[in-house]
Amino acid sequence: MPIAINLDLMLVKRKTSSRELAAAIGLSETNLSLLKSGKVKGVRFNTLEAICKHLDCQPGDILEYVPEEE
């Protein structure tokens, strides 16, 4: 997938845990784990907003376009 999810990196930078983030934004730890691993087909804007608000970051800090090699 050409979209990389750098949520783990932001969690480390903000010194917070997945569990804390999941509780703060009202998302299950399972769904947050699936998001972090890139095993989801999409993310709602309100979820992305809540993540960015809690981690004090921009969507581009979490999502990155990485072109696939042909």
HELIX and SHEET records of a PDB file:
HELIX    1   1 LEU A    7  LYS A   13  1                                   7    
HELIX    2   2 SER A   18  ILE A   25  1                                   8    
HELIX    3   3 GLU A   29  SER A   37  1                                   9    
HELIX    4   4 PHE A   45  LEU A   55  1                                  11    
HELIX    5   5 PRO A   59  ILE A   62  1                                   4    
SHEET    1   A 2 ILE A   3  ILE A   5  0                                        
SHEET    2   A 2 LEU A  63  TYR A  65 -1                                        
END                                                                             
